[in-house]
Amino acid sequence: MNYDYKFGNDYYKYNNSLGVKSTVYKILAPEQSQSDQPGMEYLMDPLPVFDNPNYKGSDKLKNKIAIITGGDSGLGKACAIAFVKEGAKVVITYYDEDKDAFDTKNYIESLGGECLLIKGDITDHSFCKYIVDTTIKKYGQIDILVNNAGVQYQSDCLENISDDQLEWTFKVNVFGMFYLTKEVLPYLKSGASIINLSSVTCFYGDPQLIDYVSTKAAIVGFTRSLARNLALKNIRVNAIAPGFFWTPLQPACWEAKKIPSLGADAAMARGAMPYELAPTFVFLASDDSSYVTGQVIHNNGGQVMP
């Protein structure tokens, strides 16, 4: 990869295809790819920054129990760490990324926190029931659900999206969220929070992620409908629509040459590290957002300004 110039430890490149005469953007990572979804964090270069050492918790989630799908790495990992710093205990579900999951558990425990790992496939409704049953058996309560797990596949045109890919993307991104939320609901009490992960891509329509974008748009609809359904029970339901964050999903999805330019079309001309989204999770999970429901929070560096 060729860079136009270096400033400190950061590399920058000019891009003349962003609709302006000349734009410079910060490169978070060099060309790389992974062959399997949803990707392995420990194989990434550079490793994502998942914790801000200057973030100090203030017991906003003290004695809360949170379930976080896909919490072994990326945005889910950053969420779990921030929740622990705020006093919560976390239950992390993951697919097959054992090393990432245990690295995350060890890090949380080094902070004095508590983390329960549950491995399995959220597209299986019975596994979602197992997650809830196991959490209730251990902790006796559930206060926060973060539906974070997801997959995305780069496809240049609709004709290249196989039926199997379409079904799997919907099963992971939508069906799994639906199943787990359904199983969790009987245990949620007044003040509980559900946080769903949508994406900036469904607000501008990424042409190479048609099936993924469709699932993320469905999540927005699910969030708004469920928020109205649960509002009088004082159970809040919100979504986050992240822009480009450096997570395993990126090298596992995109062709290697696309990686350095991801995030370049944001107004801030860069992508972000997972720790930069963590406070948004805390806000939506805590009483700080007691009058916020049915909303989509846009953390995208100005890529889309709805």
C-alpha positions, 0 to 999 in steps of 0.5 A: 500500500502506498501512502502520500504522507505520514504525520507522526504515527499516522498514515494519510492518503489523498483520494480524488473520488469522494466528490471534492477536488482533493480529500485526505483521509487517515488510514487505520489499517493496511490491506488484509483479509480473512477467509471466515466470518465473523472474523478473528480479532487476534489476526488483525493488524493493527489490533483494534483498540477496545478500551480507553484507559482514561474512561472512568466508570461511575457505577451507572450500571452497578448490579446490572446483568447484561447479555451481549451477543458477539461480545468476544471482539469488536464493538461487543467487546468494547461494550462489555468492557465499558459495562464492567467499568460501570459495575455490570456483570456481562454474559458474552455469547460468541460463535466459534472465536474461542481465543478472542472470547477467552482473551476478552474474559481474561481482560475483563477479569483483570479489571476486577469484573465478571464475565460468563462466556456462552458459545453457540449459534444464535440462529438456533432458537433453542440456543437462545433459550439456553442463553437466557436460562443459563443467565437466570440460573447464575444471576437471577436477573437480566437488565440489559440486552445488546443484540450485536452479533452479525455477519456481512459479505461483499457482493458486487451485484444482486445476482452474486448473492446466493440463496444460502448467503441471503438466508444466513445473513438474515438468520444471524442478523435478524432471526437471532436477534428476534429469538433472543429478545423474545426469550429475554423479555419475560425477565425484563423489568421496568428500567431495562434496556434493549440495544440493537446494532444497525448500520450506517450502510442502511442510511445510504445504501451500500451497493456491495452489501445489499443483503446486509443492508436489508437486515440492518434496515429491518433492525431499525423497523424492529427497534421502533415497533418494539419500542412502542410495544414496550414503552408503557412497561418502561422497557426502552429499545434503541439502536446504534448505527455505527459507521466504519469501526475497525473490527474483525467484520471488516477484513472478513468481509472486504477484499484486501485492497478496500481496507485502507479506504474504509471510513474515508468518505466520513466528514471526519475522513477516518474510521474509528476504533471500537472504544469510541463507541463504548460510551454510546452503549453505556448511555443507552443502557443506563438511566442517562437515557431514561426518556430515550426509546425507539431511536437510532444513534448515529456514530459515523464520523459524519458519513451520514447526517440524517 
